[in-house]
Every structure is written in C-alpha cells, then in structure tokens.
Amino acid sequence: RFLGTKVTIVEMLPDILMTEDIDIRKGLRSILEKQGVEIHVQMKVIGVQVKDGKVTVFCEDHEGKEHQLGGNQVLVAAGRSPCLEGIDLDRLGIATDGPFIKVNPRMETSVPGIYAIGDVIGGKMLAHVAMEEAEVAVDNILGRPREVDYTRMPNCIFTFPEVGSIGMTEEEARQRGGEIKVGKFSYPFSGRAQAEGSTDGFVKIIADPQTGEILGAHILGERATDLIGEVALAMTAEAVVEDLSAAVKGHPTFSECLKEAALAWEGRPLHFLGGG
C-alpha cells in the first residue's frame, strides 16, 4: 500500500493474524484500514480467473453470498507444504505427523541418528526458528544434549507498522488458569515516536502478578521486530518484569517504550494520559 498500490486482503478466518494477541489484531487492522487497505474476513476464495492481464477473484462469504474482486496481481499466502521429493520416508522408517516429518524436542526423527529441521517438520515456519532447530540438531549430533524451546521464539511481521510478539497471548495466558497482569504503553507518549512521526502502536506485557515471570509480550509499532528481541533475551535469562523496568534506556529511543510498559505493569507508569 505504501508503494501506491491498492491492496485487498481476503481472509477465511474470523480475523487477520489469528495467532496474534487480540489487541495486535484490532490495532493493526484499524491502522491498515486507515491506510486504505480493504479487508474481508470470513470469506474464502472459490476461484480465480486471469484475462487480458487482469485478475478476477471469486469469493464466498460466511453467509454463502458470492463476491467478485478485481486486480492486477494475486498473492497467495495460505501456508506452505514440505518439500520431500526424493526422500522415501516409508522405506527409511521415518514417522510423520500429517505431511510433516515427526521429531522430538532434540530434532531427532523416529530413526535414531536421523535429524530434521525447518519447514519439513511443520510448526513455526520461520527462518530464525529453523536456524535454532539446526543448532540444536547439530549440538545433539555432537553429543551436547539440548532441546528447542518454542515458547521463547519471537514472531516478526514486517507490516507498516511492524509487529513483534513472543510467548502467550492474553487469551492463552487466561486460559491456562491462574492470575495474570497486563502492562501497556502507547506509542503516542514516546518522545522518539513523536519525533519520527511514528505514533501508531503500543507495547503490551503479560506476566504472573505474584512472581513477575514474563508470559508474553506483544508490540505493534515502529521497530517492533527489533524491540521484541529484548523480551526474548529477558525470557531466556529468566528475568522478570521488574528487571525490564529497572534497566536504564537511552532517551529518546523506542526501547523506552518497553521500560514504560514494564512500569505500567508495576502500577507506576511515567508518561501517559488517562488510561495511557
């Protein structure tokens, strides 16, 4: 859209980015629609026709009504399937989980000594996840036992503005039972965001109110994909929310937004108006 192209999104599920926190979904959808992106949810594509350099997409909504959408190009982003051509899994005796190769947390298949990583095992099909899986597989091959911890894998979405997330969403944290506490800081109260004119977004931290254990963090806004790395480090080091608020951040930086969200979680926010 930022390059001047009219964009229409067709999503079969009830909302965009259903694996993300509900506040991220609502916030990003609102921003995209303000940018002029047309979004259709609960609608499935039933056909595509290309004629004279134009594309017509035939869709059906949740009520069974048919719609036609026109354009010049169609980008299909409906997931990926593993490329296993030339590998006879049955002959090798390697177990599968649906179309994917089944592995344990050490990345070892059902056949001892044979390991698999990346898109062929399913799960989070992200480059940085596959890299971690590869490192874990090699460590185990070399006799250094290690397992992959998927709960500390960040998600990065390079929209305008960006999305960065890690750990549980608020819905997931509530469903697990027990109490949770949420701290939130909005970008409009950030000096750096104001200076750059990038005031859309927020930082949200979810944690255990008794221990301060960070259960999840969700960021919508400028530099979100960089900022989420700070939370990944904190979770890996088993730091608590109070550690995030205690760290001194340079001013003016976007990193301050993370500190402010941690302070809000503690009930002592610095920069906010009303509910901030």
TIROTOR-306907 format. One record per residue (C-alpha): residue in one letter; z, x, y. Coordinates in steps of 0.25 Angstrom, whole numbers, padded with zeros to 4 digits, always signed. Layout:
BEGIN
DOGU  res     zz     xx     yy
DOGU    a      Z      X      Y
...
END
This chain:
BEGIN
DOGU  res     zz     xx     yy
DOGU    r  +0000  +0000  +0000
DOGU    f  +0003  +0012  +0009
DOGU    l  -0011  +0016  +0008
DOGU    g  -0016  +0003  +0013
DOGU    t  -0019  -0003  +0000
DOGU    k  -0016  -0018  -0003
DOGU    v  -0006  -0018  -0015
DOGU    t  -0003  -0029  -0024
DOGU    i  +0007  -0028  -0035
DOGU    v  +0007  -0037  -0047
DOGU    e  +0020  -0036  -0056
DOGU    m  +0022  -0045  -0068
DOGU    l  +0037  -0043  -0068
DOGU    p  +0046  -0051  -0058
DOGU    d  +0047  -0040  -0048
DOGU    i  +0041  -0026  -0045
DOGU    l  +0049  -0014  -0051
DOGU    m  +0057  -0022  -0060
DOGU    t  +0064  -0010  -0066
DOGU    e  +0070  -0006  -0052
DOGU    d  +0082  -0012  -0045
DOGU    i  +0080  -0025  -0039
DOGU    d  +0083  -0020  -0025
DOGU    i  +0072  -0010  -0026
DOGU    r  +0062  -0021  -0031
DOGU    k  +0065  -0030  -0020
DOGU    g  +0065  -0019  -0009
DOGU    l  +0052  -0013  -0014
DOGU    r  +0045  -0026  -0016
DOGU    s  +0049  -0030  -0002
DOGU    i  +0044  -0017  +0004
DOGU    l  +0031  -0017  -0003
DOGU    e  +0028  -0032  +0001
DOGU    k  +0031  -0028  +0015
DOGU    q  +0021  -0017  +0014
DOGU    g  +0010  -0027  +0009
DOGU    v  +0011  -0025  -0006
DOGU    e  +0008  -0038  -0013
DOGU    i  +0018  -0040  -0025
DOGU    h  +0016  -0050  -0036
DOGU    v  +0027  -0051  -0047
DOGU    q  +0028  -0059  -0060
DOGU    m  +0013  -0058  -0060
DOGU    k  +0005  -0052  -0071
DOGU    v  -0010  -0047  -0071
DOGU    i  -0019  -0054  -0081
DOGU    g  -0032  -0048  -0077
DOGU    v  -0039  -0038  -0068
DOGU    q  -0054  -0039  -0064
DOGU    v  -0062  -0028  -0057
DOGU    k  -0075  -0032  -0050
DOGU    d  -0083  -0025  -0039
DOGU    g  -0072  -0015  -0036
DOGU    k  -0061  -0026  -0035
DOGU    v  -0050  -0029  -0044
DOGU    t  -0044  -0043  -0047
DOGU    v  -0031  -0044  -0054
DOGU    f  -0028  -0057  -0061
DOGU    c  -0013  -0061  -0061
DOGU    e  -0004  -0071  -0067
DOGU    d  +0010  -0074  -0060
DOGU    h  +0023  -0079  -0067
DOGU    e  +0018  -0094  -0065
DOGU    g  +0005  -0091  -0072
DOGU    k  -0003  -0092  -0060
DOGU    e  -0015  -0083  -0059
DOGU    h  -0018  -0074  -0047
DOGU    q  -0029  -0064  -0043
DOGU    l  -0026  -0051  -0035
DOGU    g  -0037  -0043  -0030
DOGU    g  -0038  -0028  -0026
DOGU    n  -0046  -0015  -0028
DOGU    q  -0037  -0008  -0038
DOGU    v  -0027  -0011  -0048
DOGU    l  -0015  -0002  -0052
DOGU    v  -0009  -0006  -0066
DOGU    a  +0005  -0001  -0067
DOGU    a  +0010  -0008  -0079
DOGU    g  +0017  +0003  -0086
DOGU    r  +0012  +0014  -0096
DOGU    s  +0010  +0015  -0111
DOGU    p  +0012  +0028  -0119
DOGU    c  +0000  +0037  -0122
DOGU    l  +0002  +0041  -0136
DOGU    e  -0013  +0043  -0140
DOGU    g  -0014  +0053  -0151
DOGU    i  +0001  +0052  -0155
DOGU    d  +0003  +0045  -0169
DOGU    l  +0017  +0041  -0167
DOGU    d  +0018  +0034  -0181
DOGU    r  +0013  +0046  -0188
DOGU    l  +0023  +0054  -0181
DOGU    g  +0034  +0044  -0184
DOGU    i  +0038  +0043  -0169
DOGU    a  +0045  +0030  -0166
DOGU    t  +0040  +0021  -0154
DOGU    d  +0046  +0011  -0145
DOGU    g  +0035  +0002  -0142
DOGU    p  +0023  +0010  -0137
DOGU    f  +0032  +0022  -0133
DOGU    i  +0038  +0033  -0141
DOGU    k  +0053  +0031  -0144
DOGU    v  +0062  +0043  -0141
DOGU    n  +0077  +0045  -0140
DOGU    p  +0084  +0050  -0127
DOGU    r  +0081  +0064  -0131
DOGU    m  +0066  +0061  -0130
DOGU    e  +0064  +0063  -0145
DOGU    t  +0056  +0053  -0154
DOGU    s  +0059  +0047  -0167
DOGU    v  +0054  +0060  -0173
DOGU    p  +0063  +0072  -0171
DOGU    g  +0057  +0083  -0163
DOGU    i  +0046  +0074  -0156
DOGU    y  +0049  +0070  -0142
DOGU    a  +0042  +0061  -0132
DOGU    i  +0044  +0058  -0117
DOGU    g  +0037  +0051  -0105
DOGU    d  +0029  +0039  -0106
DOGU    v  +0027  +0039  -0121
DOGU    i  +0042  +0035  -0123
DOGU    g  +0042  +0024  -0112
DOGU    g  +0054  +0021  -0103
DOGU    k  +0053  +0026  -0089
DOGU    m  +0039  +0032  -0088
DOGU    l  +0041  +0041  -0076
DOGU    a  +0037  +0055  -0075
DOGU    h  +0051  +0061  -0072
DOGU    v  +0057  +0053  -0084
DOGU    a  +0046  +0059  -0093
DOGU    m  +0050  +0073  -0087
DOGU    e  +0064  +0071  -0090
DOGU    e  +0061  +0066  -0104
DOGU    a  +0053  +0078  -0106
DOGU    e  +0064  +0088  -0102
DOGU    v  +0074  +0080  -0111
DOGU    a  +0064  +0081  -0123
DOGU    v  +0062  +0096  -0121
DOGU    d  +0077  +0098  -0120
DOGU    n  +0079  +0091  -0133
DOGU    i  +0068  +0099  -0140
DOGU    l  +0075  +0112  -0135
DOGU    g  +0088  +0107  -0141
DOGU    r  +0094  +0103  -0128
DOGU    p  +0099  +0089  -0131
DOGU    r  +0096  +0079  -0119
DOGU    e  +0093  +0065  -0117
DOGU    v  +0085  +0057  -0106
DOGU    d  +0094  +0049  -0096
DOGU    y  +0085  +0038  -0091
DOGU    t  +0096  +0031  -0083
DOGU    r  +0094  +0043  -0073
DOGU    m  +0079  +0042  -0072
DOGU    p  +0074  +0039  -0058
DOGU    n  +0063  +0029  -0055
DOGU    c  +0054  +0032  -0043
DOGU    i  +0044  +0023  -0038
DOGU    f  +0034  +0028  -0027
DOGU    t  +0032  +0016  -0019
DOGU    f  +0033  +0015  -0003
DOGU    p  +0045  +0016  -0002
DOGU    e  +0049  +0023  -0015
DOGU    v  +0059  +0018  -0026
DOGU    g  +0069  +0027  -0033
DOGU    s  +0079  +0022  -0044
DOGU    i  +0088  +0027  -0055
DOGU    g  +0098  +0021  -0064
DOGU    m  +0101  +0006  -0065
DOGU    t  +0096  -0005  -0056
DOGU    e  +0107  -0014  -0050
DOGU    e  +0103  -0025  -0060
DOGU    e  +0104  -0015  -0072
DOGU    a  +0118  -0010  -0067
DOGU    r  +0123  -0024  -0066
DOGU    q  +0118  -0028  -0080
DOGU    r  +0125  -0016  -0086
DOGU    g  +0139  -0022  -0083
DOGU    g  +0150  -0017  -0074
DOGU    e  +0150  -0016  -0059
DOGU    i  +0140  -0009  -0050
DOGU    k  +0140  -0005  -0036
DOGU    v  +0128  -0004  -0027
DOGU    g  +0126  +0004  -0014
DOGU    k  +0113  +0003  -0006
DOGU    f  +0108  +0009  +0007
DOGU    s  +0095  +0004  +0014
DOGU    y  +0085  +0014  +0020
DOGU    p  +0085  +0008  +0034
DOGU    f  +0099  +0014  +0036
DOGU    s  +0093  +0028  +0033
DOGU    g  +0090  +0037  +0044
DOGU    r  +0079  +0044  +0037
DOGU    a  +0073  +0031  +0033
DOGU    q  +0073  +0027  +0047
DOGU    a  +0067  +0040  +0052
DOGU    e  +0056  +0039  +0042
DOGU    g  +0053  +0024  +0043
DOGU    s  +0056  +0022  +0028
DOGU    t  +0067  +0012  +0029
DOGU    d  +0063  +0003  +0017
DOGU    g  +0073  +0005  +0005
DOGU    f  +0087  +0007  +0000
DOGU    v  +0095  +0015  -0009
DOGU    k  +0104  +0008  -0020
DOGU    i  +0114  +0014  -0029
DOGU    i  +0121  +0007  -0040
DOGU    a  +0133  +0013  -0046
DOGU    d  +0146  +0010  -0054
DOGU    p  +0157  +0006  -0044
DOGU    q  +0168  +0012  -0052
DOGU    t  +0162  +0026  -0055
DOGU    g  +0151  +0027  -0045
DOGU    e  +0141  +0030  -0056
DOGU    i  +0127  +0028  -0051
DOGU    l  +0120  +0018  -0060
DOGU    g  +0107  +0017  -0052
DOGU    a  +0100  +0020  -0038
DOGU    h  +0088  +0013  -0032
DOGU    i  +0081  +0018  -0020
DOGU    l  +0070  +0011  -0012
DOGU    g  +0064  +0019  +0000
DOGU    e  +0059  +0032  +0005
DOGU    r  +0062  +0044  -0004
DOGU    a  +0068  +0035  -0015
DOGU    t  +0061  +0043  -0026
DOGU    d  +0068  +0055  -0021
DOGU    l  +0081  +0049  -0018
DOGU    i  +0083  +0044  -0032
DOGU    g  +0084  +0058  -0037
DOGU    e  +0097  +0059  -0030
DOGU    v  +0103  +0048  -0038
DOGU    a  +0096  +0054  -0051
DOGU    l  +0104  +0067  -0048
DOGU    a  +0117  +0059  -0045
DOGU    m  +0116  +0051  -0058
DOGU    t  +0112  +0063  -0066
DOGU    a  +0124  +0071  -0061
DOGU    e  +0133  +0058  -0063
DOGU    a  +0136  +0058  -0048
DOGU    v  +0142  +0045  -0043
DOGU    v  +0138  +0037  -0030
DOGU    e  +0149  +0043  -0022
DOGU    d  +0142  +0057  -0025
DOGU    l  +0130  +0051  -0019
DOGU    s  +0137  +0046  -0006
DOGU    a  +0145  +0060  -0005
DOGU    a  +0132  +0068  -0004
DOGU    v  +0128  +0072  +0010
DOGU    k  +0114  +0069  +0013
DOGU    g  +0105  +0075  +0024
DOGU    h  +0102  +0066  +0036
DOGU    p  +0093  +0059  +0038
DOGU    t  +0088  +0059  +0023
DOGU    f  +0084  +0048  +0013
DOGU    s  +0095  +0054  +0004
DOGU    e  +0105  +0048  +0013
DOGU    c  +0101  +0034  +0008
DOGU    l  +0107  +0038  -0006
DOGU    k  +0120  +0042  +0000
DOGU    e  +0121  +0029  +0009
DOGU    a  +0118  +0021  -0003
DOGU    a  +0130  +0028  -0011
DOGU    l  +0139  +0026  +0001
DOGU    a  +0135  +0011  +0001
DOGU    w  +0139  +0011  -0013
DOGU    e  +0153  +0016  -0009
DOGU    g  +0154  +0005  +0001
DOGU    r  +0153  +0015  +0013
DOGU    p  +0139  +0015  +0018
DOGU    l  +0136  +0022  +0031
DOGU    h  +0122  +0017  +0036
DOGU    f  +0120  +0003  +0035
DOGU    l  +0119  -0011  +0042
DOGU    g  +0126  -0023  +0036
DOGU    g  +0123  -0022  +0021
DOGU    g  +0115  -0009  +0023
END
